[in-house]
Structure formats: C-alpha cells, structure tokens
Amino acid sequence: MDRLPFPDDLIDAQREWHAAYRDLAVPRPRRTTELRRRLLALSARIQWHPFWATPAGRTPAARVELRQWTAADRTQVAA
C-alpha cells in the first residue's frame, strides 16, 4: 500500500509531537510545563489540520498511518 500524501506541515507537527512526548517521558524532565503546553498545542494543530477534511484523510486509518509512519521514521533516524 502506498503512503498517503500527507502535507509536510502535518508530518512536521507529528514529528515534533513525538519529540516533545519523548522529552516529557524521561524521568524527572526539565521544563515540564513548557513541554506539556507544547504537546497540547501540537495535538490541537494535528487534530484540526485541514488534511483530515479531504477524502484521503477522512478515515481513522489515515491518522494511524501518520503516527506509525512518523514513529517508524523516528526509529530509522535513531538507528
């Protein structure tokens, strides 16, 4: 199956979300309030992105694919 044509800004927001979540998940993180606010702002940006109103983005599978694709991309960068 081909990857959905996600907009670059949506991919970037999801990658930033993963990074903020990872920073918040460490034991005794610094800047906890700032990270939580960042995570909340990114969640809102992702949730209300115009892509989800397009035919390609209307299915729940599209949201799952975005998360899986950006998570897979993150593990390839770490390797």
PyRosetta script that sets phi, psi and omega in degrees:
from pyrosetta import init, pose_from_sequence

init()
pose = pose_from_sequence("MDRLPFPDDLIDAQREWHAAYRDLAVPRPRRTTELRRRLLALSARIQWHPFWATPAGRTPAARVELRQWTAADRTQVAA")
pose.set_psi(1, 134.9)
pose.set_omega(1, 178.8)
pose.set_phi(2, -76.2)
pose.set_psi(2, 150.4)
pose.set_omega(2, 177.6)
pose.set_phi(3, -70.3)
pose.set_psi(3, 142.0)
pose.set_omega(3, 176.8)
pose.set_phi(4, -64.3)
pose.set_psi(4, 151.7)
pose.set_omega(4, -179.2)
pose.set_phi(5, -80.1)
pose.set_psi(5, 71.4)
pose.set_omega(5, -180.0)
pose.set_phi(6, -69.0)
pose.set_psi(6, 138.9)
pose.set_omega(6, 175.4)
pose.set_phi(7, -66.0)
pose.set_psi(7, 148.7)
pose.set_omega(7, -177.8)
pose.set_phi(8, -59.6)
pose.set_psi(8, -38.9)
pose.set_omega(8, -178.7)
pose.set_phi(9, -67.9)
pose.set_psi(9, -30.6)
pose.set_omega(9, 176.9)
pose.set_phi(10, -71.7)
pose.set_psi(10, -41.1)
pose.set_omega(10, 176.8)
pose.set_phi(11, -62.3)
pose.set_psi(11, -45.2)
pose.set_omega(11, 179.0)
pose.set_phi(12, -61.3)
pose.set_psi(12, -42.4)
pose.set_omega(12, 179.6)
pose.set_phi(13, -63.3)
pose.set_psi(13, -40.7)
pose.set_omega(13, 179.7)
pose.set_phi(14, -68.2)
pose.set_psi(14, -38.1)
pose.set_omega(14, 176.4)
pose.set_phi(15, -64.0)
pose.set_psi(15, -43.1)
pose.set_omega(15, 178.0)
pose.set_phi(16, -63.9)
pose.set_psi(16, -36.5)
pose.set_omega(16, 177.5)
pose.set_phi(17, -61.3)
pose.set_psi(17, -46.1)
pose.set_omega(17, 178.2)
pose.set_phi(18, -59.9)
pose.set_psi(18, -42.6)
pose.set_omega(18, -179.2)
pose.set_phi(19, -65.1)
pose.set_psi(19, -44.0)
pose.set_omega(19, 179.3)
pose.set_phi(20, -64.5)
pose.set_psi(20, -41.0)
pose.set_omega(20, 178.9)
pose.set_phi(21, -64.0)
pose.set_psi(21, -43.1)
pose.set_omega(21, 178.7)
pose.set_phi(22, -62.5)
pose.set_psi(22, -41.7)
pose.set_omega(22, 178.5)
pose.set_phi(23, -65.3)
pose.set_psi(23, -35.3)
pose.set_omega(23, -179.4)
pose.set_phi(24, -76.8)
pose.set_psi(24, -24.2)
pose.set_omega(24, -175.3)
pose.set_phi(25, -81.2)
pose.set_psi(25, -11.3)
pose.set_omega(25, 179.9)
pose.set_phi(26, -70.8)
pose.set_psi(26, 153.7)
pose.set_omega(26, 177.4)
pose.set_phi(27, -62.0)
pose.set_psi(27, 132.9)
pose.set_omega(27, 179.3)
pose.set_phi(28, 49.1)
pose.set_psi(28, 62.1)
pose.set_omega(28, -178.8)
pose.set_phi(29, -67.7)
pose.set_psi(29, 150.8)
pose.set_omega(29, 173.3)
pose.set_phi(30, -88.1)
pose.set_psi(30, 155.3)
pose.set_omega(30, 177.8)
pose.set_phi(31, 58.1)
pose.set_psi(31, 42.9)
pose.set_omega(31, -176.3)
pose.set_phi(32, -56.9)
pose.set_psi(32, -47.4)
pose.set_omega(32, -178.5)
pose.set_phi(33, -62.1)
pose.set_psi(33, -44.2)
pose.set_omega(33, 179.2)
pose.set_phi(34, -61.8)
pose.set_psi(34, -42.5)
pose.set_omega(34, 179.9)
pose.set_phi(35, -66.9)
pose.set_psi(35, -40.4)
pose.set_omega(35, 178.4)
pose.set_phi(36, -65.1)
pose.set_psi(36, -40.5)
pose.set_omega(36, 178.0)
pose.set_phi(37, -65.6)
pose.set_psi(37, -39.9)
pose.set_omega(37, 178.4)
pose.set_phi(38, -62.9)
pose.set_psi(38, -44.4)
pose.set_omega(38, 179.7)
pose.set_phi(39, -62.6)
pose.set_psi(39, -41.6)
pose.set_omega(39, 178.4)
pose.set_phi(40, -64.8)
pose.set_psi(40, -44.0)
pose.set_omega(40, 179.6)
pose.set_phi(41, -64.5)
pose.set_psi(41, -42.1)
pose.set_omega(41, 178.5)
pose.set_phi(42, -66.7)
pose.set_psi(42, -38.6)
pose.set_omega(42, 177.6)
pose.set_phi(43, -60.4)
pose.set_psi(43, -42.8)
pose.set_omega(43, 178.6)
pose.set_phi(44, -65.9)
pose.set_psi(44, -41.7)
pose.set_omega(44, 179.7)
pose.set_phi(45, -62.2)
pose.set_psi(45, -41.9)
pose.set_omega(45, 180.0)
pose.set_phi(46, -68.8)
pose.set_psi(46, -46.8)
pose.set_omega(46, -176.7)
pose.set_phi(47, -59.4)
pose.set_psi(47, -41.8)
pose.set_omega(47, -173.5)
pose.set_phi(48, -102.2)
pose.set_psi(48, 17.7)
pose.set_omega(48, 179.0)
pose.set_phi(49, -65.0)
pose.set_psi(49, 140.2)
pose.set_omega(49, -178.9)
pose.set_phi(50, -60.5)
pose.set_psi(50, -21.2)
pose.set_omega(50, 179.8)
pose.set_phi(51, -57.3)
pose.set_psi(51, -34.8)
pose.set_omega(51, -177.0)
pose.set_phi(52, -67.3)
pose.set_psi(52, -14.1)
pose.set_omega(52, 177.9)
pose.set_phi(53, -89.9)
pose.set_psi(53, -6.6)
pose.set_omega(53, 179.0)
pose.set_phi(54, -83.2)
pose.set_psi(54, 161.1)
pose.set_omega(54, 178.2)
pose.set_phi(55, -56.9)
pose.set_psi(55, -37.3)
pose.set_omega(55, -179.6)
pose.set_phi(56, -69.1)
pose.set_psi(56, -28.2)
pose.set_omega(56, -175.9)
pose.set_phi(57, -98.2)
pose.set_psi(57, 1.4)
pose.set_omega(57, -174.1)
pose.set_phi(58, -76.4)
pose.set_psi(58, -17.0)
pose.set_omega(58, -176.5)
pose.set_phi(59, -90.5)
pose.set_psi(59, 147.5)
pose.set_omega(59, 175.2)
pose.set_phi(60, -60.2)
pose.set_psi(60, -28.4)
pose.set_omega(60, 179.6)
pose.set_phi(61, -62.6)
pose.set_psi(61, -28.1)
pose.set_omega(61, 179.3)
pose.set_phi(62, -66.3)
pose.set_psi(62, -40.5)
pose.set_omega(62, 178.2)
pose.set_phi(63, -65.9)
pose.set_psi(63, -41.0)
pose.set_omega(63, 178.4)
pose.set_phi(64, -64.0)
pose.set_psi(64, -43.1)
pose.set_omega(64, -179.7)
pose.set_phi(65, -62.1)
pose.set_psi(65, -40.9)
pose.set_omega(65, 178.5)
pose.set_phi(66, -60.7)
pose.set_psi(66, -47.2)
pose.set_omega(66, 180.0)
pose.set_phi(67, -63.4)
pose.set_psi(67, -44.0)
pose.set_omega(67, -179.6)
pose.set_phi(68, -67.0)
pose.set_psi(68, -41.8)
pose.set_omega(68, -178.2)
pose.set_phi(69, -65.4)
pose.set_psi(69, -43.1)
pose.set_omega(69, 179.7)
pose.set_phi(70, -72.6)
pose.set_psi(70, -31.9)
pose.set_omega(70, 175.8)
pose.set_phi(71, -68.6)
pose.set_psi(71, -40.1)
pose.set_omega(71, 177.7)
pose.set_phi(72, -65.2)
pose.set_psi(72, -40.5)
pose.set_omega(72, 178.4)
pose.set_phi(73, -62.4)
pose.set_psi(73, -38.3)
pose.set_omega(73, 179.9)
pose.set_phi(74, -65.3)
pose.set_psi(74, -40.5)
pose.set_omega(74, 179.7)
pose.set_phi(75, -70.6)
pose.set_psi(75, -31.0)
pose.set_omega(75, 176.8)
pose.set_phi(76, -69.0)
pose.set_psi(76, -35.8)
pose.set_omega(76, 177.9)
pose.set_phi(77, -67.3)
pose.set_psi(77, -38.7)
pose.set_omega(77, -178.7)
pose.set_phi(78, -71.9)
pose.set_psi(78, -25.1)
pose.set_omega(78, -177.5)
pose.set_phi(79, -76.4)
pose.dump_pdb("model.pdb")
